[in-house]
């Protein structure tokens, strides 16, 4: 699985981010481990999670997925 493709035109980035968030929630709910990595910034790769060293929207979705869920 890769991250959200933030270079889609129109409203697609919001769909990509929703898909990414939902996919991470499913993995979390199933107890499946996952890892995030940043090969390069989103200026080079469509699925990057960093922009100039700072988490972009996809990176923030990933970081938020690591927070404990309240019962």
HTML snippet that shows the backbone in 3Dmol.js (N, CA, C, O; Angstrom):
<script src="https://3Dmol.org/build/3Dmol-min.js"></script>
<div id="view" style="width:600px;height:400px;position:relative"></div>
<script>
const pdb = `
ATOM      1  N   UNK A   1       0.855  -1.165   0.000  1.00  0.00           N
ATOM      2  CA  UNK A   1       0.000   0.000   0.000  1.00  0.00           C
ATOM      3  C   UNK A   1       0.900   1.225   0.000  1.00  0.00           C
ATOM      4  O   UNK A   1       1.926   1.261   0.679  1.00  0.00           O
ATOM      5  N   UNK A   2       0.508   2.204  -0.754  1.00  0.00           N
ATOM      6  CA  UNK A   2       1.245   3.455  -0.719  1.00  0.00           C
ATOM      7  C   UNK A   2       0.339   4.546  -0.167  1.00  0.00           C
ATOM      8  O   UNK A   2      -0.838   4.310   0.107  1.00  0.00           O
ATOM      9  N   UNK A   3       0.881   5.707  -0.013  1.00  0.00           N
ATOM     10  CA  UNK A   3       0.121   6.804   0.587  1.00  0.00           C
ATOM     11  C   UNK A   3      -0.845   7.458  -0.377  1.00  0.00           C
ATOM     12  O   UNK A   3      -1.128   6.928  -1.451  1.00  0.00           O
ATOM     13  N   UNK A   4      -1.342   8.604   0.015  1.00  0.00           N
ATOM     14  CA  UNK A   4      -2.311   9.352  -0.785  1.00  0.00           C
ATOM     15  C   UNK A   4      -1.596  10.067  -1.930  1.00  0.00           C
ATOM     16  O   UNK A   4      -0.564  10.705  -1.725  1.00  0.00           O
ATOM     17  N   UNK A   5      -2.151   9.956  -3.135  1.00  0.00           N
ATOM     18  CA  UNK A   5      -1.603  10.642  -4.304  1.00  0.00           C
ATOM     19  C   UNK A   5      -2.162  12.057  -4.311  1.00  0.00           C
ATOM     20  O   UNK A   5      -3.301  12.279  -4.723  1.00  0.00           O
ATOM     21  N   UNK A   6      -1.368  13.004  -3.859  1.00  0.00           N
ATOM     22  CA  UNK A   6      -1.834  14.379  -3.692  1.00  0.00           C
ATOM     23  C   UNK A   6      -1.732  15.212  -4.965  1.00  0.00           C
ATOM     24  O   UNK A   6      -2.052  16.400  -4.951  1.00  0.00           O
ATOM     25  N   UNK A   7      -1.291  14.606  -6.064  1.00  0.00           N
ATOM     26  CA  UNK A   7      -1.157  15.351  -7.310  1.00  0.00           C
ATOM     27  C   UNK A   7      -2.319  15.122  -8.271  1.00  0.00           C
ATOM     28  O   UNK A   7      -2.276  15.598  -9.405  1.00  0.00           O
ATOM     29  N   UNK A   8      -3.360  14.404  -7.842  1.00  0.00           N
ATOM     30  CA  UNK A   8      -4.552  14.243  -8.680  1.00  0.00           C
ATOM     31  C   UNK A   8      -5.232  15.595  -8.842  1.00  0.00           C
ATOM     32  O   UNK A   8      -5.272  16.383  -7.897  1.00  0.00           O
ATOM     33  N   UNK A   9      -5.761  15.869 -10.015  1.00  0.00           N
ATOM     34  CA  UNK A   9      -6.450  17.152 -10.218  1.00  0.00           C
ATOM     35  C   UNK A   9      -7.839  17.184  -9.574  1.00  0.00           C
ATOM     36  O   UNK A   9      -8.389  16.149  -9.199  1.00  0.00           O
ATOM     37  N   UNK A  10      -8.384  18.377  -9.455  1.00  0.00           N
ATOM     38  CA  UNK A  10      -9.750  18.546  -8.953  1.00  0.00           C
ATOM     39  C   UNK A  10      -9.893  18.137  -7.509  1.00  0.00           C
ATOM     40  O   UNK A  10      -9.041  18.451  -6.678  1.00  0.00           O
ATOM     41  N   UNK A  11     -10.990  17.422  -7.202  1.00  0.00           N
ATOM     42  CA  UNK A  11     -11.281  17.004  -5.837  1.00  0.00           C
ATOM     43  C   UNK A  11     -10.648  15.694  -5.448  1.00  0.00           C
ATOM     44  O   UNK A  11     -10.880  15.205  -4.342  1.00  0.00           O
ATOM     45  N   UNK A  12      -9.849  15.108  -6.328  1.00  0.00           N
ATOM     46  CA  UNK A  12      -9.272  13.798  -6.047  1.00  0.00           C
ATOM     47  C   UNK A  12      -8.369  13.752  -4.816  1.00  0.00           C
ATOM     48  O   UNK A  12      -8.405  12.751  -4.100  1.00  0.00           O
ATOM     49  N   UNK A  13      -7.564  14.772  -4.527  1.00  0.00           N
ATOM     50  CA  UNK A  13      -6.732  14.659  -3.323  1.00  0.00           C
ATOM     51  C   UNK A  13      -7.547  14.392  -2.056  1.00  0.00           C
ATOM     52  O   UNK A  13      -7.089  13.655  -1.182  1.00  0.00           O
ATOM     53  N   UNK A  14      -8.731  14.965  -1.939  1.00  0.00           N
ATOM     54  CA  UNK A  14      -9.543  14.705  -0.738  1.00  0.00           C
ATOM     55  C   UNK A  14     -10.001  13.253  -0.710  1.00  0.00           C
ATOM     56  O   UNK A  14     -10.082  12.659   0.365  1.00  0.00           O
ATOM     57  N   UNK A  15     -10.302  12.670  -1.864  1.00  0.00           N
ATOM     58  CA  UNK A  15     -10.668  11.247  -1.914  1.00  0.00           C
ATOM     59  C   UNK A  15      -9.467  10.367  -1.567  1.00  0.00           C
ATOM     60  O   UNK A  15      -9.596   9.367  -0.861  1.00  0.00           O
ATOM     61  N   UNK A  16      -8.297  10.760  -2.075  1.00  0.00           N
ATOM     62  CA  UNK A  16      -7.080  10.014  -1.770  1.00  0.00           C
ATOM     63  C   UNK A  16      -6.787  10.035  -0.273  1.00  0.00           C
ATOM     64  O   UNK A  16      -6.444   9.007   0.311  1.00  0.00           O
ATOM     65  N   UNK A  17      -6.922  11.201   0.345  1.00  0.00           N
ATOM     66  CA  UNK A  17      -6.672  11.316   1.784  1.00  0.00           C
ATOM     67  C   UNK A  17      -7.684  10.516   2.589  1.00  0.00           C
ATOM     68  O   UNK A  17      -7.322   9.888   3.584  1.00  0.00           O
ATOM     69  N   UNK A  18      -8.951  10.528   2.172  1.00  0.00           N
ATOM     70  CA  UNK A  18      -9.982   9.741   2.861  1.00  0.00           C
ATOM     71  C   UNK A  18      -9.677   8.255   2.734  1.00  0.00           C
ATOM     72  O   UNK A  18      -9.800   7.506   3.704  1.00  0.00           O
ATOM     73  N   UNK A  19      -9.272   7.822   1.522  1.00  0.00           N
ATOM     74  CA  UNK A  19      -8.924   6.412   1.321  1.00  0.00           C
ATOM     75  C   UNK A  19      -7.760   6.024   2.227  1.00  0.00           C
ATOM     76  O   UNK A  19      -7.804   4.982   2.881  1.00  0.00           O
ATOM     77  N   UNK A  20      -6.719   6.855   2.271  1.00  0.00           N
ATOM     78  CA  UNK A  20      -5.539   6.581   3.083  1.00  0.00           C
ATOM     79  C   UNK A  20      -5.913   6.476   4.554  1.00  0.00           C
ATOM     80  O   UNK A  20      -5.486   5.549   5.242  1.00  0.00           O
ATOM     81  N   UNK A  21      -6.706   7.419   5.033  1.00  0.00           N
ATOM     82  CA  UNK A  21      -7.144   7.415   6.434  1.00  0.00           C
ATOM     83  C   UNK A  21      -7.945   6.158   6.745  1.00  0.00           C
ATOM     84  O   UNK A  21      -7.717   5.517   7.771  1.00  0.00           O
ATOM     85  N   UNK A  22      -8.877   5.801   5.874  1.00  0.00           N
ATOM     86  CA  UNK A  22      -9.703   4.610   6.084  1.00  0.00           C
ATOM     87  C   UNK A  22      -8.875   3.334   6.027  1.00  0.00           C
ATOM     88  O   UNK A  22      -9.092   2.417   6.819  1.00  0.00           O
ATOM     89  N   UNK A  23      -7.920   3.268   5.090  1.00  0.00           N
ATOM     90  CA  UNK A  23      -7.069   2.082   4.990  1.00  0.00           C
ATOM     91  C   UNK A  23      -6.238   1.905   6.259  1.00  0.00           C
ATOM     92  O   UNK A  23      -6.109   0.789   6.763  1.00  0.00           O
ATOM     93  N   UNK A  24      -5.677   2.986   6.774  1.00  0.00           N
ATOM     94  CA  UNK A  24      -4.894   2.900   8.013  1.00  0.00           C
ATOM     95  C   UNK A  24      -5.778   2.504   9.195  1.00  0.00           C
ATOM     96  O   UNK A  24      -5.344   1.751  10.067  1.00  0.00           O
ATOM     97  N   UNK A  25      -7.015   3.007   9.229  1.00  0.00           N
ATOM     98  CA  UNK A  25      -7.946   2.641  10.311  1.00  0.00           C
ATOM     99  C   UNK A  25      -8.271   1.149  10.258  1.00  0.00           C
ATOM    100  O   UNK A  25      -8.361   0.494  11.296  1.00  0.00           O
ATOM    101  N   UNK A  26      -8.446   0.613   9.052  1.00  0.00           N
ATOM    102  CA  UNK A  26      -8.700  -0.830   8.917  1.00  0.00           C
ATOM    103  C   UNK A  26      -7.509  -1.638   9.417  1.00  0.00           C
ATOM    104  O   UNK A  26      -7.684  -2.591  10.176  1.00  0.00           O
ATOM    105  N   UNK A  27      -6.322  -1.276   9.007  1.00  0.00           N
ATOM    106  CA  UNK A  27      -5.130  -1.991   9.468  1.00  0.00           C
ATOM    107  C   UNK A  27      -5.025  -1.928  10.986  1.00  0.00           C
ATOM    108  O   UNK A  27      -4.730  -2.930  11.638  1.00  0.00           O
ATOM    109  N   UNK A  28      -5.264  -0.760  11.537  1.00  0.00           N
ATOM    110  CA  UNK A  28      -5.219  -0.591  12.992  1.00  0.00           C
ATOM    111  C   UNK A  28      -6.260  -1.489  13.665  1.00  0.00           C
ATOM    112  O   UNK A  28      -5.961  -2.176  14.642  1.00  0.00           O
ATOM    113  N   UNK A  29      -7.487  -1.476  13.131  1.00  0.00           N
ATOM    114  CA  UNK A  29      -8.565  -2.283  13.700  1.00  0.00           C
ATOM    115  C   UNK A  29      -8.303  -3.774  13.617  1.00  0.00           C
ATOM    116  O   UNK A  29      -8.718  -4.526  14.498  1.00  0.00           O
ATOM    117  N   UNK A  30      -7.627  -4.206  12.583  1.00  0.00           N
ATOM    118  CA  UNK A  30      -7.309  -5.629  12.402  1.00  0.00           C
ATOM    119  C   UNK A  30      -6.044  -6.036  13.148  1.00  0.00           C
ATOM    120  O   UNK A  30      -5.692  -7.215  13.181  1.00  0.00           O
ATOM    121  N   UNK A  31      -5.365  -5.067  13.744  1.00  0.00           N
ATOM    122  CA  UNK A  31      -4.126  -5.372  14.456  1.00  0.00           C
ATOM    123  C   UNK A  31      -2.950  -5.637  13.518  1.00  0.00           C
ATOM    124  O   UNK A  31      -1.985  -6.298  13.902  1.00  0.00           O
ATOM    125  N   UNK A  32      -3.026  -5.128  12.306  1.00  0.00           N
ATOM    126  CA  UNK A  32      -1.955  -5.307  11.325  1.00  0.00           C
ATOM    127  C   UNK A  32      -0.976  -4.141  11.457  1.00  0.00           C
ATOM    128  O   UNK A  32      -1.377  -2.978  11.415  1.00  0.00           O
ATOM    129  N   UNK A  33       0.292  -4.456  11.614  1.00  0.00           N
ATOM    130  CA  UNK A  33       1.304  -3.417  11.719  1.00  0.00           C
ATOM    131  C   UNK A  33       1.557  -2.752  10.370  1.00  0.00           C
ATOM    132  O   UNK A  33       1.334  -3.354   9.320  1.00  0.00           O
ATOM    133  N   UNK A  34       2.015  -1.535  10.407  1.00  0.00           N
ATOM    134  CA  UNK A  34       2.355  -0.814   9.190  1.00  0.00           C
ATOM    135  C   UNK A  34       3.443   0.191   9.499  1.00  0.00           C
ATOM    136  O   UNK A  34       3.675   0.538  10.658  1.00  0.00           O
ATOM    137  N   UNK A  35       4.100   0.651   8.470  1.00  0.00           N
ATOM    138  CA  UNK A  35       5.197   1.585   8.616  1.00  0.00           C
ATOM    139  C   UNK A  35       5.064   2.667   7.552  1.00  0.00           C
ATOM    140  O   UNK A  35       4.574   2.412   6.452  1.00  0.00           O
ATOM    141  N   UNK A  36       5.494   3.853   7.883  1.00  0.00           N
ATOM    142  CA  UNK A  36       5.519   4.938   6.913  1.00  0.00           C
ATOM    143  C   UNK A  36       6.958   5.320   6.628  1.00  0.00           C
ATOM    144  O   UNK A  36       7.816   5.236   7.507  1.00  0.00           O
ATOM    145  N   UNK A  37       7.219   5.735   5.417  1.00  0.00           N
ATOM    146  CA  UNK A  37       8.551   6.199   5.069  1.00  0.00           C
ATOM    147  C   UNK A  37       8.429   7.361   4.097  1.00  0.00           C
ATOM    148  O   UNK A  37       7.411   7.521   3.423  1.00  0.00           O
ATOM    149  N   UNK A  38       9.446   8.141   4.037  1.00  0.00           N
ATOM    150  CA  UNK A  38       9.463   9.270   3.114  1.00  0.00           C
ATOM    151  C   UNK A  38      10.705   9.135   2.246  1.00  0.00           C
ATOM    152  O   UNK A  38      11.815   9.429   2.688  1.00  0.00           O
ATOM    153  N   UNK A  39      10.513   8.687   1.002  1.00  0.00           N
ATOM    154  CA  UNK A  39      11.636   8.496   0.093  1.00  0.00           C
ATOM    155  C   UNK A  39      12.190   9.843  -0.348  1.00  0.00           C
ATOM    156  O   UNK A  39      13.398  10.076  -0.308  1.00  0.00           O
ATOM    157  N   UNK A  40      11.304  10.713  -0.762  1.00  0.00           N
ATOM    158  CA  UNK A  40      11.631  12.082  -1.143  1.00  0.00           C
ATOM    159  C   UNK A  40      10.419  12.937  -0.775  1.00  0.00           C
ATOM    160  O   UNK A  40       9.444  12.435  -0.216  1.00  0.00           O
ATOM    161  N   UNK A  41      10.487  14.189  -1.081  1.00  0.00           N
ATOM    162  CA  UNK A  41       9.349  15.057  -0.783  1.00  0.00           C
ATOM    163  C   UNK A  41       8.254  14.862  -1.821  1.00  0.00           C
ATOM    164  O   UNK A  41       8.472  14.210  -2.842  1.00  0.00           O
ATOM    165  N   UNK A  42       7.089  15.419  -1.565  1.00  0.00           N
ATOM    166  CA  UNK A  42       5.983  15.302  -2.526  1.00  0.00           C
ATOM    167  C   UNK A  42       6.235  16.127  -3.788  1.00  0.00           C
ATOM    168  O   UNK A  42       5.434  16.094  -4.722  1.00  0.00           O
ATOM    169  N   UNK A  43       7.342  16.864  -3.818  1.00  0.00           N
ATOM    170  CA  UNK A  43       7.687  17.578  -5.044  1.00  0.00           C
ATOM    171  C   UNK A  43       8.198  16.607  -6.107  1.00  0.00           C
ATOM    172  O   UNK A  43       8.069  16.882  -7.300  1.00  0.00           O
ATOM    173  N   UNK A  44       8.774  15.477  -5.697  1.00  0.00           N
ATOM    174  CA  UNK A  44       9.274  14.486  -6.642  1.00  0.00           C
ATOM    175  C   UNK A  44       8.335  13.295  -6.791  1.00  0.00           C
ATOM    176  O   UNK A  44       8.141  12.795  -7.899  1.00  0.00           O
ATOM    177  N   UNK A  45       7.759  12.843  -5.699  1.00  0.00           N
ATOM    178  CA  UNK A  45       6.928  11.641  -5.716  1.00  0.00           C
ATOM    179  C   UNK A  45       5.484  12.000  -5.397  1.00  0.00           C
ATOM    180  O   UNK A  45       5.214  12.801  -4.503  1.00  0.00           O
ATOM    181  N   UNK A  46       4.575  11.407  -6.130  1.00  0.00           N
ATOM    182  CA  UNK A  46       3.157  11.680  -5.908  1.00  0.00           C
ATOM    183  C   UNK A  46       2.671  11.216  -4.539  1.00  0.00           C
ATOM    184  O   UNK A  46       1.713  11.774  -4.003  1.00  0.00           O
ATOM    185  N   UNK A  47       3.316  10.207  -3.969  1.00  0.00           N
ATOM    186  CA  UNK A  47       2.835   9.617  -2.717  1.00  0.00           C
ATOM    187  C   UNK A  47       3.706   9.965  -1.524  1.00  0.00           C
ATOM    188  O   UNK A  47       3.662   9.266  -0.511  1.00  0.00           O
ATOM    189  N   UNK A  48       4.489  11.016  -1.615  1.00  0.00           N
ATOM    190  CA  UNK A  48       5.343  11.413  -0.502  1.00  0.00           C
ATOM    191  C   UNK A  48       4.535  11.882   0.697  1.00  0.00           C
ATOM    192  O   UNK A  48       3.378  12.278   0.560  1.00  0.00           O
ATOM    193  N   UNK A  49       5.150  11.836   1.874  1.00  0.00           N
ATOM    194  CA  UNK A  49       4.477  12.282   3.090  1.00  0.00           C
ATOM    195  C   UNK A  49       5.153  13.499   3.699  1.00  0.00           C
ATOM    196  O   UNK A  49       4.754  13.963   4.767  1.00  0.00           O
ATOM    197  N   UNK A  50       6.181  14.021   3.023  1.00  0.00           N
ATOM    198  CA  UNK A  50       6.881  15.210   3.500  1.00  0.00           C
ATOM    199  C   UNK A  50       6.926  16.245   2.397  1.00  0.00           C
ATOM    200  O   UNK A  50       6.963  15.910   1.213  1.00  0.00           O
ATOM    201  N   UNK A  51       6.923  17.490   2.791  1.00  0.00           N
ATOM    202  CA  UNK A  51       7.133  18.592   1.855  1.00  0.00           C
ATOM    203  C   UNK A  51       8.139  19.530   2.500  1.00  0.00           C
ATOM    204  O   UNK A  51       7.840  20.196   3.491  1.00  0.00           O
ATOM    205  N   UNK A  52       9.330  19.574   1.929  1.00  0.00           N
ATOM    206  CA  UNK A  52      10.421  20.379   2.475  1.00  0.00           C
ATOM    207  C   UNK A  52      10.705  20.034   3.942  1.00  0.00           C
ATOM    208  O   UNK A  52      10.960  20.911   4.767  1.00  0.00           O
ATOM    209  N   UNK A  53      10.653  18.734   4.241  1.00  0.00           N
ATOM    210  CA  UNK A  53      10.979  18.252   5.576  1.00  0.00           C
ATOM    211  C   UNK A  53       9.860  18.320   6.591  1.00  0.00           C
ATOM    212  O   UNK A  53      10.054  17.935   7.744  1.00  0.00           O
ATOM    213  N   UNK A  54       8.689  18.803   6.195  1.00  0.00           N
ATOM    214  CA  UNK A  54       7.540  18.936   7.095  1.00  0.00           C
ATOM    215  C   UNK A  54       6.428  18.014   6.598  1.00  0.00           C
ATOM    216  O   UNK A  54       6.202  17.942   5.390  1.00  0.00           O
ATOM    217  N   UNK A  55       5.723  17.304   7.491  1.00  0.00           N
ATOM    218  CA  UNK A  55       4.640  16.442   7.020  1.00  0.00           C
ATOM    219  C   UNK A  55       3.607  17.223   6.201  1.00  0.00           C
ATOM    220  O   UNK A  55       3.146  18.287   6.614  1.00  0.00           O
ATOM    221  N   UNK A  56       3.258  16.679   5.039  1.00  0.00           N
ATOM    222  CA  UNK A  56       2.179  17.258   4.240  1.00  0.00           C
ATOM    223  C   UNK A  56       0.856  16.652   4.695  1.00  0.00           C
ATOM    224  O   UNK A  56       0.806  16.029   5.756  1.00  0.00           O
ATOM    225  N   UNK A  57      -0.199  16.813   3.934  1.00  0.00           N
ATOM    226  CA  UNK A  57      -1.511  16.279   4.339  1.00  0.00           C
ATOM    227  C   UNK A  57      -1.457  14.761   4.525  1.00  0.00           C
ATOM    228  O   UNK A  57      -2.006  14.238   5.495  1.00  0.00           O
ATOM    229  N   UNK A  58      -0.807  14.059   3.614  1.00  0.00           N
ATOM    230  CA  UNK A  58      -0.669  12.610   3.746  1.00  0.00           C
ATOM    231  C   UNK A  58       0.135  12.230   4.972  1.00  0.00           C
ATOM    232  O   UNK A  58      -0.201  11.271   5.666  1.00  0.00           O
ATOM    233  N   UNK A  59       1.196  12.979   5.243  1.00  0.00           N
ATOM    234  CA  UNK A  59       2.007  12.724   6.431  1.00  0.00           C
ATOM    235  C   UNK A  59       1.231  12.945   7.715  1.00  0.00           C
ATOM    236  O   UNK A  59       1.394  12.202   8.682  1.00  0.00           O
ATOM    237  N   UNK A  60       0.381  13.974   7.725  1.00  0.00           N
ATOM    238  CA  UNK A  60      -0.430  14.230   8.920  1.00  0.00           C
ATOM    239  C   UNK A  60      -1.466  13.124   9.134  1.00  0.00           C
ATOM    240  O   UNK A  60      -1.746  12.749  10.272  1.00  0.00           O
ATOM    241  N   UNK A  61      -2.035  12.600   8.042  1.00  0.00           N
ATOM    242  CA  UNK A  61      -2.978  11.476   8.166  1.00  0.00           C
ATOM    243  C   UNK A  61      -2.258  10.280   8.789  1.00  0.00           C
ATOM    244  O   UNK A  61      -2.799   9.613   9.671  1.00  0.00           O
ATOM    245  N   UNK A  62      -1.035  10.015   8.325  1.00  0.00           N
ATOM    246  CA  UNK A  62      -0.270   8.895   8.876  1.00  0.00           C
ATOM    247  C   UNK A  62       0.033   9.117  10.356  1.00  0.00           C
ATOM    248  O   UNK A  62      -0.177   8.218  11.170  1.00  0.00           O
ATOM    249  N   UNK A  63       0.520  10.301  10.712  1.00  0.00           N
ATOM    250  CA  UNK A  63       0.847  10.598  12.111  1.00  0.00           C
ATOM    251  C   UNK A  63      -0.404  10.483  12.987  1.00  0.00           C
ATOM    252  O   UNK A  63      -0.344   9.936  14.088  1.00  0.00           O
ATOM    253  N   UNK A  64      -1.521  10.992  12.506  1.00  0.00           N
ATOM    254  CA  UNK A  64      -2.773  10.892  13.271  1.00  0.00           C
ATOM    255  C   UNK A  64      -3.190   9.439  13.478  1.00  0.00           C
ATOM    256  O   UNK A  64      -3.808   9.113  14.492  1.00  0.00           O
ATOM    257  N   UNK A  65      -2.857   8.559  12.522  1.00  0.00           N
ATOM    258  CA  UNK A  65      -3.240   7.150  12.657  1.00  0.00           C
ATOM    259  C   UNK A  65      -2.494   6.461  13.785  1.00  0.00           C
ATOM    260  O   UNK A  65      -2.911   5.399  14.247  1.00  0.00           O
ATOM    261  N   UNK A  66      -1.400   7.052  14.230  1.00  0.00           N
ATOM    262  CA  UNK A  66      -0.594   6.448  15.294  1.00  0.00           C
ATOM    263  C   UNK A  66      -1.097   6.826  16.676  1.00  0.00           C
ATOM    264  O   UNK A  66      -0.671   6.239  17.670  1.00  0.00           O
ATOM    265  N   UNK A  67      -1.974   7.773  16.750  1.00  0.00           N
ATOM    266  CA  UNK A  67      -2.506   8.185  18.056  1.00  0.00           C
ATOM    267  C   UNK A  67      -3.482   7.119  18.570  1.00  0.00           C
ATOM    268  O   UNK A  67      -4.236   6.538  17.790  1.00  0.00           O
ATOM    269  N   UNK A  68      -3.466   6.868  19.862  1.00  0.00           N
ATOM    270  CA  UNK A  68      -4.403   5.885  20.422  1.00  0.00           C
ATOM    271  C   UNK A  68      -5.855   6.309  20.180  1.00  0.00           C
ATOM    272  O   UNK A  68      -6.196   7.492  20.212  1.00  0.00           O
ATOM    273  N   UNK A  69      -6.688   5.307  19.940  1.00  0.00           N
ATOM    274  CA  UNK A  69      -8.120   5.545  19.742  1.00  0.00           C
ATOM    275  C   UNK A  69      -8.815   5.440  21.090  1.00  0.00           C
ATOM    276  O   UNK A  69      -8.591   4.489  21.839  1.00  0.00           O
ATOM    277  N   UNK A  70      -9.647   6.405  21.393  1.00  0.00           N
ATOM    278  CA  UNK A  70     -10.415   6.364  22.651  1.00  0.00           C
ATOM    279  C   UNK A  70     -11.525   5.338  22.535  1.00  0.00           C
ATOM    280  O   UNK A  70     -12.172   5.235  21.493  1.00  0.00           O
ATOM    281  N   UNK A  71     -11.752   4.569  23.609  1.00  0.00           N
ATOM    282  CA  UNK A  71     -12.833   3.543  23.571  1.00  0.00           C
ATOM    283  C   UNK A  71     -14.204   4.151  23.574  1.00  0.00           C
ATOM    284  O   UNK A  71     -15.200   3.428  23.544  1.00  0.00           O
TER     285      UNK A  71
END
`;
const viewer = $3Dmol.createViewer("view");
viewer.addModel(pdb, "pdb");
viewer.setStyle({}, {cartoon: {color: "spectrum"}});
viewer.zoomTo();
viewer.render();
</script>
